[in-house]
Amino acid sequence: MRSLQTAGRIALFGAAVALAATTLPARAETPRIATIDMVGTGTVTAAPDMAILTSGVVSDAETAGDAMSANTAAMSAVIARIKESGIEQRDIQTSGFSVQPRYRQIKSGSLDNTEYRSEIIGYRVSNNVSVRVRDLAKLGGLLDTMVRDGANQVGGVSFIVSDADKLKDKARKEATADAIRKAEIYAEAAGIKLGRVLSISEQDYSPRPVMMMARAEMKMDGAAPAPIEAGETSLDVRVNITWEIAQ
């Protein structure tokens, strides 16, 4: 008797589940949205008003201590002259420091069984600083002063537009207009209409530093200061816009 009651309950439960399944609305699939993506570019040019000069001292000696002492003396003189040129402490920053052994290959063994081994012959100490130059008229003279006072490694010069982000607002408008113009051309050619804007993203391109020279043993006695021309810097903006295609 109890088993019959249990079977009846199971049957009623199954019927209720089946009824609920038939009365629940079917879940509608989310329709895929057709889109069109377009990239627009805009450019403005501006004269740089600041520069970053990277320079330093490389010293070689038989011992690490001697190389360090020589480098410290030369670098101290360079930094002192940088400050005497009117550069503030906040605009001078160490950008690289290293102490490394120098090796030479020694050949040994017979003619048929030649072997090579490395032998330390000394040490090299490198110390570099990055100097922010806020008055570009001082750049050539500062470079000349640094080299005369011991800097034998010049990494490069990066010219900077201090209010670049504000100036890029014009480029942003140009890039947006360029993307809209091209999207409208493609939409007309394809026989479709642009709908609402789904996303806008910006890709920023910063100007590359102007490289001047690599490490060299430079003697500048009697030489005129290096001519440095800042020219103009291009500020580029790239915008990606996605539209929904109107149905």
C-alpha positions in Angstrom: 0.0 0.0 0.0 2.8 2.4 0.9 4.6 1.6 -2.4 1.5 2.5 -4.3 1.2 5.8 -2.5 4.9 6.5 -3.3 4.4 5.7 -7.0 1.4 8.0 -7.1 3.4 10.9 -5.7 6.2 10.4 -8.2 3.7 10.3 -11.0 2.1 13.6 -9.8 5.5 15.2 -9.4 6.5 14.2 -13.0 3.2 15.6 -14.4 3.8 18.9 -12.5 7.3 19.2 -13.9 6.1 18.5 -17.5 3.3 21.0 -17.1 5.7 23.7 -15.9 8.0 23.0 -18.8 5.2 23.5 -21.3 4.1 26.7 -19.7 7.5 28.4 -19.3 8.4 30.7 -22.2 11.3 29.5 -24.4 14.5 31.6 -23.8 15.1 33.8 -26.8 18.6 33.8 -28.3 20.4 37.1 -28.2 20.6 38.4 -31.7 24.1 39.1 -33.0 24.8 42.8 -33.7 26.4 43.7 -37.0 29.1 46.3 -36.6 31.6 48.3 -38.6 35.0 49.3 -37.3 37.0 52.2 -38.6 40.3 53.8 -37.7 40.9 57.6 -38.0 44.2 59.5 -37.7 45.0 63.1 -36.8 48.3 65.0 -36.6 49.4 68.3 -35.2 52.9 69.7 -35.2 54.5 71.8 -32.5 57.9 73.2 -31.6 59.5 71.4 -28.6 60.2 73.6 -25.6 62.2 71.0 -23.5 64.7 68.2 -24.0 66.0 65.2 -22.2 69.8 64.7 -22.6 71.3 61.4 -21.6 75.0 61.3 -21.0 77.6 59.7 -18.7 81.0 58.4 -18.0 82.6 55.0 -18.7 85.8 54.2 -16.8 88.1 51.2 -17.3 90.8 50.0 -14.8 92.5 46.8 -13.7 90.5 46.7 -10.4 86.9 47.4 -9.7 88.0 49.9 -7.0 90.2 51.9 -9.4 87.5 52.0 -12.0 85.0 53.1 -9.4 87.3 55.9 -8.1 88.0 57.2 -11.6 84.3 57.1 -12.6 83.2 58.8 -9.4 85.7 61.7 -9.8 84.8 62.2 -13.5 81.1 61.9 -12.9 81.2 64.3 -10.0 82.9 66.9 -12.2 80.3 66.4 -14.9 77.4 66.8 -12.5 79.0 69.9 -10.9 79.3 71.6 -14.3 75.7 70.6 -15.2 74.5 72.5 -12.0 76.8 75.4 -12.8 75.1 75.7 -16.2 71.8 76.5 -14.4 70.2 73.1 -14.4 68.3 72.5 -11.2 68.8 69.4 -9.0 65.3 68.2 -9.7 66.2 67.9 -13.4 69.2 65.7 -12.9 68.5 61.9 -12.5 70.8 58.9 -12.5 69.5 56.7 -15.4 72.0 53.8 -15.3 74.9 52.5 -13.2 76.9 49.3 -13.6 80.1 47.6 -12.7 81.2 44.8 -15.0 84.4 42.7 -15.5 86.3 42.9 -18.8 87.5 39.6 -20.4 90.0 38.4 -22.9 90.1 35.0 -24.6 93.3 33.0 -23.9 94.2 30.3 -26.4 95.8 27.1 -25.0 96.3 23.4 -26.0 97.9 21.8 -29.1 97.2 22.6 -32.7 94.8 19.6 -32.9 93.1 20.3 -29.6 92.8 24.1 -29.2 91.0 25.4 -26.1 90.0 28.8 -25.1 89.4 30.2 -21.6 88.3 33.6 -20.4 90.4 35.7 -18.2 89.4 38.9 -16.4 91.7 41.7 -17.4 89.9 44.6 -15.6 86.7 46.2 -14.8 84.4 48.8 -16.4 82.1 51.2 -14.5 79.4 53.1 -16.3 77.3 55.9 -14.8 74.7 57.7 -16.8 72.4 60.7 -16.0 69.4 62.1 -17.7 69.2 65.9 -17.7 66.0 67.8 -18.4 66.8 71.0 -20.2 64.0 73.5 -19.9 65.8 76.2 -22.0 66.7 74.7 -25.4 69.2 77.6 -26.0 71.4 76.0 -23.4 71.4 72.5 -24.9 74.4 72.8 -27.3 76.5 74.5 -24.7 75.5 72.0 -22.0 76.5 69.1 -24.2 79.9 70.7 -24.9 80.5 71.4 -21.2 79.7 67.8 -20.2 82.0 66.3 -22.8 84.8 68.7 -21.9 84.5 67.7 -18.2 84.7 64.0 -18.7 81.5 62.6 -20.2 82.6 60.1 -22.8 79.2 58.6 -23.5 76.2 60.4 -25.0 73.1 58.3 -25.4 70.8 60.7 -27.1 68.4 63.7 -27.0 64.7 63.5 -26.7 62.8 66.7 -27.5 59.6 67.3 -25.6 56.5 69.4 -26.0 55.4 70.2 -22.5 51.7 70.9 -23.3 51.5 68.0 -25.8 48.2 66.6 -24.3 46.4 69.9 -24.7 47.7 70.3 -28.2 46.6 66.8 -29.1 43.0 67.8 -28.6 43.0 69.2 -32.1 44.5 65.9 -33.4 41.8 63.9 -31.5 39.1 65.9 -33.3 40.8 65.4 -36.7 41.1 61.6 -36.0 37.5 61.3 -35.0 36.3 63.2 -38.1 38.6 61.0 -40.3 37.1 57.8 -38.9 33.5 59.1 -39.4 34.3 60.2 -43.0 35.7 56.8 -43.9 32.9 54.9 -42.2 30.3 56.9 -44.1 32.1 56.1 -47.4 32.1 52.4 -46.7 28.5 52.4 -45.4 27.3 54.1 -48.6 29.3 51.8 -50.8 27.8 48.7 -49.0 24.3 50.1 -49.0 24.0 50.2 -45.2 23.4 52.9 -42.6 25.5 53.7 -39.5 23.7 53.2 -36.2 24.7 54.1 -32.7 28.4 54.3 -31.7 29.4 51.3 -29.6 32.9 52.2 -28.6 35.7 54.7 -29.1 39.3 54.0 -28.2 42.5 56.0 -28.7 46.0 54.9 -29.5 48.7 57.4 -28.7 52.0 57.6 -30.5 54.8 59.5 -28.7 57.7 61.0 -30.7 60.9 59.0 -30.8 64.1 60.3 -29.3 66.7 61.8 -31.7 69.8 59.6 -31.2 73.0 61.5 -31.4 76.0 59.3 -30.9 77.2 56.2 -29.1 80.1 55.8 -26.7 83.4 57.4 -27.9 86.6 58.7 -26.5 85.8 62.3 -27.4 88.3 65.1 -27.2 86.6 68.5 -27.6 89.5 70.9 -27.0 89.0 73.9 -29.2 85.8 72.6 -30.8 82.7 74.7 -31.1 79.6 73.6 -29.2 77.5 71.0 -31.1 74.7 72.6 -33.2 71.4 71.2 -32.0 68.2 72.0 -33.9 64.9 71.1 -32.3 62.7 71.5 -35.4 59.1 70.5 -35.0 57.6 67.4 -33.4 54.6 65.6 -34.8 51.9 64.7 -32.3 49.9 61.8 -33.7 46.6 60.4 -32.5 44.9 57.2 -33.8 41.2 56.6 -32.9 39.2 53.4 -33.4 35.4 53.7 -33.5 32.9 50.9 -33.7 29.3 51.5 -35.0 26.3 49.3 -34.9 24.8 48.8 -38.4 21.3 50.1 -38.4 18.7 47.4 -39.3 
